[in-house]
Amino acid sequence: MELFEHLSLGFGVAFTPINLLYCLVGCILGTLIGVLPGIGPVATIAMLLPATYALPPVSALIMLAGIYYGAQYGGSTTAILVNLPGESSSVVTCIDGYQMARKGRAGPALAAAGLGSFFAGCVGTLILAAFAPPLTELAFKFGPAEYFALMTLGLIGAVVLASGSLLKAIAMIVMGLLLGLVGTDVNSGVARFSFDIPELTDGIGFVVIAMGVFGYGEIISNLAQPEHEREVFTAGVSGLFPTKQDFKDMTPAVLRGTFLGSALGILPGGGALLAAFAAYALEKKMKMKPGEVRFGQGNIRGVAAPESANNAGSQTSFIPLLTLGIPPNAVMALMVGAMTIHNIQPGPQVMTSNPELFWGLIASMWIGNAMLVILNLPLIGIWIKLLTVPYRYLFPAIVLFCAIGVYSTNNNTWDVWMVGLFGIIGYSFVKLGCEPAPLLLGFILGPMMEENLRRALLLSRGDWSVFVTRPLSAGLLAAAVLMIIIVMLPAVKNKREEAFVEE
């Protein structure tokens, strides 16, 4: 009964005209920018973060959450129509979605992605509402040692679950940790790694790195592609809704993807991405029906399952953020940044000190998902037309918008130059095949890890055994060590490489 009371409070907050408006604005903006090739939810939220400064905290977070879902829906649209994943978790959708589009079945593919995402989003939000309160009770038992151990587990999880080379993922994490050390030391007040540059004494701005690496980096990468390689469908999409047979095929795939995504989304480090790959792998192992299209040639299950999984995973990834204050992926790291901007300390105290924000955000997720289905299905034709806008008009506008956004955060031209520098660094990551998301996680978690490590050592008078003598801390560190051992086993290592191969 308590859950229903909380949800009624949440819907009371979410259904106010101003919050409904910002939820709608977030959904539209997210879909609009998510639909553009190479710009996923991380870049979208990074670009639009400055726009939330003047808003009330609840409205700001509801809008950002709307942008998140909108960008996810948009990501699947580009994956299906132009074989360009709008975000990393839409990579798998390209395999069958693009083949369906080439066969003139773009409508059913987009509808399957939209409806699957809506169902998965609703289930994921229900799980979040049900499991967040008990997890919050557990979070109050966490001290500095436990938080340090949990963040260590989170970073190792990010390395293990990052696509591609383990060595590159570790390098990204370490680079993020090092960038997080730039600025003023919390304990001594001494500037470190600032190279006598006054602007660096406050540290490198979170928005600067996010916009540079994800926004500008992706833009430069897209401009590097020859124009003739960008195939765009300008013909109208006929037959929007899937057939009866399509519904029969996709329903079990959506259910499997939803429950797999809900479980894997909670894991630290790319849960939604792993969920999409795992759901696709699971569908390939299911028995094929007579006359069913083969995977890789336009099977609707290959679109419905990963899209459901990544949406369910994106909803349940709010659980560690809202209950423990730990961002499990790059988008949640941006949400931490947004909460900090509004003087809200992410963690277990949010539910007790700010219940309107906590439950209002959860309730807005249902409303946002419903808005997206209503918005996206009738507007598929418009999104296709938007994809025909020449890149030479599109990208200068995005670059200008980023520059204005980052300048407005501190009214400082230094930040604009820094975004440009990180844009070049982001492009070099793309060329080197490095996944930049672990860098952002390392950057966010680094200062928090350092603070909790030093606090734990201060309380234990310099005794390092505090991390293994406290049961919760020891258990989390043991899980981290176990994760490293398992991933280093040759059989697991080979399976992991197979799982992340894009067919």
N, C-alpha and C positions, 0 to 999 in steps of 0.2 A: 504493500500500500504506500509505503514511503516513497518508492520509485515514482508512482503516479503523481504524488504530491509535488515532487521535484520537477517532473516533466510538465505539470500544469503551470508551475512557476516559470519554467523555461519558455513554454509556448506563449504565456502572458507577455514575456519580454520580447520574444521574437516576432509576435504579431502586432507590435506597435508600428504605426505608419513609417516612422523614420528607419527602423530596423528592416522592415520589409523592402523599403526603397533601396537601402544599401546592399541587401542580399541580392536584389534584382540587378543592381549596378555591377556588383561583383561577378555574378553569373554571366552577364552580357560581356563585360570587359575580359573576363577570363576566357570565355569561348572565342571572342574576337581575336585575342592575341594568341591563344592556344592553337587556333586553327592555322596560324601562319607557320610555315615550315621552319623547323630549327629553333623555335622559341617555346619552351615548355613551361610548366607551372613555377619552377624556381626562378627563371628569368622574369616571368610575368609578375610574380609577387615582389621580386627585388626591384623591378622598375616602378611598381605602383606603391611600394612601401611609404615613400615620402608623402603621397597623397592622403595617407591616413592620419598624419600628425594632428590635424586640426579637428578630427572627429572624436566623439565620445568613445571610450575604450570598447564597450560592447559592440557598437556599430562598426568600429574599425576591424575588430576580429571577425565579426559576421561577414563583412565585406571581403576580407582576405580569404576566409574559408570558402566563400562563393567563388572567388577567383581561382582557388585551388581546384574545385570540382569542374568549373568552367574550362580551365586549361586542360584538365584531364580528358573531358569530352572532346574538346578541340583537337587534342593530340591524336585521338583515334581517327578523327576526320581526315587529317593530313596523311596519316599512315595508310588509310584505305584509298584515298583519292590520288595521292601523288607519291606514294611509297616513301614518304619522309616522316619518320616518327616525330611527333611534336614533343615527345618526352621519352625518356629511356624505357619506361614500362610499356610503351606502345610499339616497341621494336618487334615483338612477336606478332602483333596485329598485322604488320605489313605483309607477313608471309602469305596468309590466306586472304586477308582483306583486299589487298591490291589486286590479287588474281581474280577475285569476285568482281571488282570494279572494271577490270579489263574485259570481263565477259558480259558487261552491261548490267551487273547485279550490285551496283554500288548502293542502291537504295536499301535492299534487304541487309547488306553488310553494315551500313550506318545505323539502321534501325535495331539490328541485333546488338550492336555495341551500345547504343543508347539505352535500350530497354534492360539489357543485362547489367549495365552500370547502375541504373536506377534501382533495380531490385537489390543488387549487392550493396549499394550505398545505404539503403534502408536497413538491411540486416546488420551491416557494420555499425551503424549508428545505434541500433538497439543493443548490440553487444557492448558498445562503449557506455551507454546509459546504465546497463545492468552491472558491469564489472568495475566501473570507475570508483564507486563509493567503497567497496571492500578493499580495493588496492590502495586507496587513499589512507585507510586505517593502518595498513601495513607500512605505508610510507612514513608515518609518524615515528616508527621504530628505527628509522635510519638516522645515524649520526655521521660525522665527517668521514670516518673510516669506511662506512658502508657506501656512502655516495662516491668516494674515490674508487672503490672496488667495482661499483655498478658502471661508472663511466669507463673504466678500463675494459670491462666486458663489452660495453657499447662500441668502443673503438675497435676492439678485436673482431666483434661482430661485423662492423662496417668493412673491415679488411676481408674477412672470410666471404661475405656476401656480395662484395663488389664484383662487377663483371670484369673479365680480362685477367691480366697478370697479377698474382699476389704481391710480387715485388713492387709493381707500380702503385698498387693500392696502399702499401705500407709507406712508400715514398710520399704519396699524397697526404696521408694522415700526419706524417712527421712534418711536412712542410706547413700544414695547417696549424699544428702545435707551435711551431717556431714563429709563425706570423702572429699567433695569439700572444706571444711573449713580448712583442714590441709595445712600448709604452712605459708607464710609470709603475714601479714595483708597489704592490698593495701594502706590504709591511714596512718597507724602509722609506718609501716615497721618492726613491732615486729613479731617474729616467734610464731605461736600458734599451739597447739596440735602436736608439733613435738617431744615431749618427749626427748629433747636434742640430738636427732639423726640428725647429719648434713645433711644427704641425704633427710630428710623429710622437710627441711626448704623451698625447692622449691615446695613442695606439692607432692602428689602421681601422678605419670605419668598416663595419660589417656590410653595409649597403654597397660600399665601394668595391669590395671583393666580389660580392654576389653579382652585382651589375656587370663588372668587368669580365669575370671569368665565364659567367653563364650568358649574359646578354651580348656584350661586344664580341666575346670569343666565338659564340655561335654565329653571329652576323658575319664576321670576317670569314669563318669557315664556309658559310653558305655562298658568299660572294666569290670564293675561290673555285666553286663548282662551275664548269662551262654551262652556259644557258641552255644549250640543246639537250643536256642531260636531265633537265627538269620537265618531266612530262605532266601536263595538266589536262584534266577532262573538262572541256567546255560544253559538251553536249548535256542536255537536260537529263536528270536522273528519272528513269521511268520505273514504275512499280515500287513505290516507297516501302511498303510493308512486306515482311516475309510471308511466304505461303504457309498453308497448314502444315506441310511436310517440314518446312524450315523450323516452325515452332516446335514440332515434335522432336526434331534433331537437337535444337539449341536449348530446350528447357532443362534436361538433365545436365548438360554442359555448364549452364549458368549456375545451377545448384552446386555442382562440384567445385566450380571456380570460386563461388561465394564463400563456401566454408573453408576451402584451402587458403584463400586470400585473407579471411578474417583471422585465422590462426597465425599465418606467416607475417601479417602486417605489424603485429605487436613486436616482432623481433627487431633489435637495434640494427640499423645499417641496411637500407634498401629493401625493406620488407615487401613493398608493393612491386618492386622490380622482380625480386625472387619469386613472388606469388604468380606473376604473369608467366614467367618461364616454366615454373613447376606445373601450373594449370595446363599449359600447352603440351608439356611432356606427358602429363597424365592422360589427356585426351587422345594422344597418339597411341598410348598403350591400351585404350579401350577398344573393344571389338568393333570392327567396321560393319555397317549394315549392307545388305546387297544393294548394289547400284549407287552407293554413296560416293561422293567426289573424294578423291584422295587428298590427304593433307599436303599443303604446298601448291595445290591447284585450284583452291577456292572453296574449301570446306567451311561451312558456316560455324561449325563447332570451334574451329581454329580462331574465330573472331570473338564469339560469345564468351568462351571460357576465360581467356586471358584478360579481356576487358572487365568481366565481372570480378576476377581475382584482384586486378590492380585497384579497382574502385573500393572493394571491401577492405583491402590492405591499407589504402590511403585513409579510410575512416578509422580503422582500429589503431593506426599509428598515432592517433591523438591520445590513446590511453597512457603510454609512458610520459608524454608531454604534460598532460593535465594532472596526472597523479603523482609523478616523481619529478617533474620539471626537466626531464632528460629528452632532448630531441632525437628520435630514432632515425630521422633522415634529413636531407637538405631542406625540404619544404618546412618541416617542423622546426628546423633551426631558424628559418626566417620568421616563423610564428613566435619563437622565443624573443627574437629581435623586436618584433612588433609589440609584444607584451612589455618588454623592458622599456621601450619608448614611452609607453603609457604608465610607467611606474608600477607595473604589476609583476610580482616575483613569481615565476612559474613554479609550480610544485603543489604539495598536498594542501597547503593553506589556502589555495585559490577557492576550493569548494566551500570552506567554512567562512573565509573573510569576504568572498565575493560571489555568493551563490547565483546572483542574477547573471553575472558574466558566464559562469560555468555552465549552468543549465540553459541559459539563453543561447549560447553557442551550439550546444548539442541539439536543441530544438530547431535551430536555424538550418542544421544540416539536412533534416527531413524536407523543410520548405525549399531549400536550395536545390536538392535533388529533383523535387517535383517541378520546380521552375525550369530546370535544365531540360527535362524531357519535353515540356510544353514548348520551350524556346527552340530546342535543337531539331526536333523532327520536322516541323513545318519549314524551317529555315535552311534546310540542307542545300537547296538550289542557290541561296544567297551565298553560302560559304564557298560553294564551287566557283561562283563568279568572283569572289574575293581573291581566290587563289590565282586568278588570271591577271591580277594587278602586277605590272612589271616590277622586278626587284629594285630597279634603279629609282623608283618613286617610293617604294616601301621602306627600304632600309635607312635612307637619310632621315626620314621622319622618326623612326625608332631611335636612332642615334641621338637626334636632337632631344627627344623626349627623355631619354636616359640622362643626358647632360644636364637638362633643366632640373630633373628630379634629384640628382645627386648634389647639384649646387644648392638647391633649396634646403637640404638637410642642415648644412652648417654655414651657408652663404660664403663659401670658400672655394676659390678657383683651384686650389691645390687638389681637392677631391676629384675634380673633373680630369686633371692630368693623371691622377692615380688610377681612375677608371680606365683611361686609355692604355696605361701601362699594363694593368691586369687583363685588359682585352687581348693584348699581344701575348701575354703569358697563357691566357685561356686558349688562344688559337694554337699555341705551341703544344698544349696538352692534347688538343684534338689531333694534331699531326703525329704526336708520339703515341697516340692510342691510350692516353691516361684518362680514367674516370674522375672528373673533378669534384663529385659529391663528397667523397671522404675528406677532401681538403677543407670544405666548409664545416663538416662535423668536427674535425680536429681543431679548427679555428674557434668554434663555439665552445667545445668541451675543454680545450686546453686551459684557459684561465680558471674555469670552474674546478678542474682536476687539481691544478696547482694550489688553489685556495683551500680545498678540502684536505689535500695532502698535508699542507703546512699546519692547518688547524688541528688535524688528527695528531700530528707529531707534537704540537704545542701542548695539547691536552694530556698526551701520554709521556710528556717530558723527554721527548726524543727517542722513545722506545718503538722501534719498527715492528715489534711483534704484535702491536695492537691490531694490525690488519689480518692476522691469522688466529688470534685468540678470541675475537668476537665472532660468534657463529655465522651471522648473516654475511659479514665481510669475507670470512674464510670461504663460505659456500660460493659466493659470487666469483672470487678469485680462482677457486677450484674449477668452476664452470668455464672461466676464460682459458685456463691452462688446458682443460679437456678439449675445448674447441680448437685450440692450436694443434694439439696432438692428432685429433681426428682429421683435420684438414691436411695435415702433412702425410697421412697414410697414402701410399701410392694408389690404391684402388679408389679412394675418395677423391684424390687429386685428379685422376683421369676422368672420373664421373663428373666432377665440377667443371672441368674444361669442356666436356661434351655438352653439359647443360647450357652453357653460355654461348655455344656456337650458333650463329645466325644462319639458318638454312637458306 
